[in-house]
Amino acid sequence: REIINALKDEVATNLTLIISVKELEDLKIEILGKKGKLTDIMKGMRNLSKEERPVIGQLANEVRDFITNEIDAKMIELKGIEKLKRMSDEIIDITLPGRGTGTGRLHPITETMDFLKDIFIEMGFDVAAGPELETTFNNFDALNIPETHSSRDLQDTFYIDNKTVLRTHTSPVQIRYMQDKTAPFRMVCPGKVYRSDYDVSHTPMFHQMEGLMVGENISFANLKAILTEFVNKVFGETNVRFRPHFFPFTEPSAEMDVECVICKGKGCRLCKNTGWLEIMGCGMVDPEVLKSVDYDADKVSGFAFGMGIERIAMLRHGIDDLRAFYDNDMRFLKQFN
Ligand SMILES: Cc1ccc(OCc2nc(C(=O)N[C@H]3CCS(=O)(=O)C3)cs2)cc1
């Protein structure tokens, strides 16, 4: 009798201390479960005398009912409280401003390529594209680059097989363009190019924009006028110069320099104290190239040029590490537009 009453008091006390559904469920099992305290007592009753058993049994049932009702009532109360707490935690304040996803932006290479393209489009140039996987004919032979030329070596060119390469410049686009079209025309072809080069100032993939103007009586004067106009639009009115050079696909060839954008010609680290920055290569299209696409070199002539986009983007934005373009670091990419 004392044990049963003591258990009833113990449960009543515990119930006042319990604040979570989990604790309450544990208590229910501890008292009323298969191995529960009250369950053990009920089992132990078979040892009582036959006159005591009905009395104690009634008491035990009363206490079991009391404990069950108390626990169930407390369970309803606690579940209600936990539900209210969950509801309040999950309240969404619809008056808060949206989190938003931030604005998207163009990669500095893309933005520079678009900027340069637009300048030529304003000058009446067509924009062409072509496959990045090219035949060695379109990438080398048609451009008067002989089999023995070093640019065809493995340390410069990615070969898929001995007739297929990742294009090393966008010149093959111009070859394809001439195979499809007749003179006169003026076009530019920006795009990705690949070289088996990887160091502080070279990445295996980079971007180039080449251009080509072919027609009757195209002269070096046209080359100088168009490219000077272009450079002035990119860097503002600056002095330019053309230095004699050699390319297999142009004759005569030149390298085009613009006066250093930092020191305006005085000499600094960027221009290696020369006062000049090399911007692109150019020249009059070699007649051999025109012949390779069945153009009549006696009737038409043309000039071509090529520039690296990363280099222009670095000059425009004051970027001094080429690899920053490809690290995908938003802290870098966020700075440009
Ligand atoms: C049919 C055809 C005929 C001629 C052509 O001449 C394209 C040219 N490119 C250059 C040149 O200097 N290019 C480099 C600049 C930096 S770079 O990105 O490493 C490549 C000069 S003339 C192209 C196509």
The ligand as an SDF file (V2000), in Angstrom:
LIG
                    3D

 24 26  0  0  0  0  0  0  0  0999 V2000
   43.0240   34.3500  -93.7670 C   0  0  0  0  0  0  0  0  0  0  0  0
   43.8360   35.1090  -92.7260 C   0  0  0  0  0  0  0  0  0  0  0  0
   44.9510   35.8580  -93.1370 C   0  0  0  0  0  0  0  0  0  0  0  0
   45.7250   36.5390  -92.1820 C   0  0  0  0  0  0  0  0  0  0  0  0
   45.3810   36.4700  -90.8520 C   0  0  0  0  0  0  0  0  0  0  0  0
   46.1700   37.1610  -89.9410 O   0  0  0  0  0  0  0  0  0  0  0  0
   45.7890   37.2250  -88.6020 C   0  0  0  0  0  0  0  0  0  0  0  0
   46.8870   37.9240  -87.8890 C   0  0  0  0  0  0  0  0  0  0  0  0
   47.1800   37.7370  -86.6260 N   0  0  0  0  0  0  0  0  0  0  0  0
   48.2500   38.4790  -86.2580 C   0  0  0  0  0  0  0  0  0  0  0  0
   48.7540   38.4360  -84.8630 C   0  0  0  0  0  0  0  0  0  0  0  0
   49.7100   39.0720  -84.5100 O   0  0  0  0  0  0  0  0  0  0  0  0
   48.1140   37.6220  -84.0230 N   0  0  0  0  0  0  0  0  0  0  0  0
   48.5690   37.4700  -82.6380 C   0  0  0  0  0  0  0  0  0  0  0  0
   48.2750   38.6780  -81.8010 C   0  0  0  0  0  0  0  0  0  0  0  0
   48.3860   38.2650  -80.3590 C   0  0  0  0  0  0  0  0  0  0  0  0
   47.8300   36.6170  -80.3290 S   0  0  0  0  0  0  0  0  0  0  0  0
   46.4990   36.5720  -79.8260 O   0  0  0  0  0  0  0  0  0  0  0  0
   48.7840   35.7840  -79.6800 O   0  0  0  0  0  0  0  0  0  0  0  0
   47.8520   36.2520  -82.0400 C   0  0  0  0  0  0  0  0  0  0  0  0
   48.7480   39.2420  -87.2460 C   0  0  0  0  0  0  0  0  0  0  0  0
   47.8910   39.0080  -88.6490 S   0  0  0  0  0  0  0  0  0  0  0  0
   44.2730   35.7420  -90.4240 C   0  0  0  0  0  0  0  0  0  0  0  0
   43.5090   35.0540  -91.3560 C   0  0  0  0  0  0  0  0  0  0  0  0
  1  2  1  0
  2  3  1  0
  2 24  2  0
  3  4  2  0
  4  5  1  0
  5  6  1  0
  5 23  2  0
  6  7  1  0
  7  8  1  0
  8  9  2  0
  8 22  1  0
  9 10  1  0
 10 11  1  0
 10 21  2  0
 11 12  2  0
 11 13  1  0
 13 14  1  0
 14 15  1  0
 14 20  1  0
 15 16  1  0
 16 17  1  0
 17 18  2  0
 17 19  2  0
 17 20  1  0
 21 22  1  0
 23 24  1  0
M  END
$$$$
